[in-house]
Amino acid sequence: MTRETIVEGVRNGITSMHGLIAQGRGEAFDYLIGEKTTKSAAQAEKAAAAALLLAEKPVISVNGNVAALVPREIIRLSESVNAPLEVNLFHRTEERVNKIIEYLRSLGAKKMFTKSNGTIPGLEHERGKVDAEGILIADAVLVPLEDGDRCKALVEMGKIVLAIDLNPLSRTAQCATITIVDNITRAVPNISKFAEELKSLKKEALLELVSEFDNKRNLALAMEEIVKNLYGRGGIRTPDLQLSPEL
Ligand code: PTJ
């Protein structure tokens, strides 16, 4: 069903052809993590929800895959943490940007940054285009399925970057502040759920949740989950494997 949704996205001019390749890669990694939200992914989703609630100018970046797979869920998250949406494409065409904006609006999105009057330093012109009041000055940006160069550029601007990426080895996963190794179809509703739960907490408690989150450790747990699944299914023989007690 998810695959059909992405294909439909390409047919409607919302998703790029490259989005199909990304989807295939995502499916492979999803299979390796067991097609479920792991404990470590849930921890990252909770920390990301806290970071979004703490941010003064949070923005949620939307690309062609996000718009096809979780349009309603991303609007709900945007409202829940008060983070406007900004369509920010890797394979940018004005036509596709406008189609996605129209599509999200037709589903009820209200708060959106829609200009392209800012530039992320260090990126090639088209890929660096952002809204000068949105991603450019945001203190926290949620980037589902992001390209590694852009993730790095945003981190170098001093932003808190929250990535959703099923591949724990991708450059995006490795360089983000908080990486959620989970399928976007599960991750976005989970972050919304955590945000609702955490909303009533004091700022100090939210800060503690974010500061005690260790991204390197969390990524290592995601890798171990993959190894455990491979080993458990008899795919590889690693008799000396030592897994973390958390798993
Ligand atoms: O719409 P555009 O032009 O902005 O393009 C969007 C894509 C995703 C095509 C573009 O950003 C791209 O090419 O991304 P990459 O470099 O292929 O990286 C996408 C990452 O997302 C890969 O590491 C995939 O494993 C991962 N991924 C794919 N599907 C999902 C996913 N992660 C979470 N949930 C998924 N459903």
Boltz pocket constraint, residues with backbone or C-beta under 6 A from the ligand:
constraints:
  - pocket:
      binder: B
      contacts: [[A, 14], [A, 15], [A, 16], [A, 18], [A, 19], [A, 20], [A, 21], [A, 22], [A, 23], [A, 24], [A, 25], [A, 26], [A, 27], [A, 29], [A, 62], [A, 63], [A, 64], [A, 65], [A, 69], [A, 88], [A, 89], [A, 90], [A, 91], [A, 92], [A, 145], [A, 146], [A, 147], [A, 148], [A, 164], [A, 165], [A, 166], [A, 167], [A, 170], [A, 182], [A, 183], [A, 184], [A, 185]]
      max_distance: 6.0
